[in-house]
């Protein structure tokens, strides 16, 4: 008998060893991670492969907002962290679906006085099997799936946040580059007018006051240019941050304007169509719905807890040569209060989650309405600026023809050129406002509107 019990103990110990997992350490090489970041460029082959597949190949160092957005998604740690959290949630589904594991207990001893028994040795082995009742496992799985849905929404949210942040940084860099070019043109025009005024001042045709006014305008323009040049550097720094890479490699990059901004791309769509799209794409709504699903599963679990679990314990006892089989059945937790407190709490939590869904939808609808109105206003301002530039161009043509006929002087043409340069600066400002309004509309809708658009795929290949 002793030999039999020892064999049973050895078999049990061996089964425990086989079932045990083994931990493996995985230390991080943090200096290597920093070096990898320092070595990032836009010319990386793996990065260009991803960008080309989803947004087309950049041409001669000119990058569209869509191309930069894909590059940012492929590298940014916000996206990688969200995807890692999704894997954790998926693993949680396996954990939630696991049934209670069986247990085993044993006893082995020797009686000091065997009495009437044929042997002083005794021993017992018993199993413990828990059977869940009331649908607890199904409720746990439902809650885990809701958390996976929330993590999936978070991945899409991280992808979108990185993309729209990069789009905004690209737009700011493009506006700064364009404004700097227009200011350089205006500076050249003003310099020509000032030179002509100085020559005329020597001839007594221009007063010193007019000359001083032009010189003051030139000084003011130089200050403005320096401000825009400093702002341009800030936009490059922000673009580097959104791309998760150093600033220096962006010196050779030139932002390519969108073929169609968000406002004009959405012009054929009705406000109702934009609202419908926003309700299905905005991350805030998706998160609120996932939270509601999890609160629903939590209530389901609390209701299931009113059903007690059944624990069965079949066992074998050898006592002084007597063999016995037994079966123990227990209900370890009886909910005599019908779990009223937790059920009431879970019910209230579900109601609060439903209110948050309603609030998220209302906020989305208000955002779309406000962004659409901002687009309308910005497009109107741009139309006025375009009309003014066109009118000045026609007037400049008339003056040019008059100069050729000798009816007007060269100074009139120079003055008109300066006026045109200033009008183009206003036009550029109106264009930037339309671009910003388009970005605001994209944020309100929760999706890319400008053209060309990248293929937004949450399974983007990661690159270093």
Secondary structure, DSSP 8 states (H G I E B T S, - for coil): -HHHHHHHHHHHHHHHHHH----------HHHHHHHHHT--TT-HHHHHHHHHHH---BTTEE-HHHHHHHHHHH-HHHHHHHHHHHHHHHHHHHHH-----EEEEEEEE-S--TTSS-SEEEEEEEEEEE--SSHHHHHHHHHHHHHHHHHHHHHHHHHHHHHHHHHHHHHHHHHHHHHHHHHHHHHHHHHHHHHHHHHHHTTSS-HHHHHHHHHHHHHHHHHHHHHHHHHHHHHHHHHHHTTS-SGGGGG-EE---SB-HHHHSTTS-HHHHHHHHHHH-HHHHHHHHHHHHHHHHHHHHHHTTS--EEEEEEEEEETTEEEEEEEEE-----TTTTHHHHHHHHHHHHHHHHHHHHHHHHHHHHHHHHHHHHHHHHHHHHHHHHHHHHHHHHHHHHHHHHHTTSS-HHHHHHHHHHHHHHHHHHHHHHHHHHHHHHHHHHHHTS--SBS-----TT-----
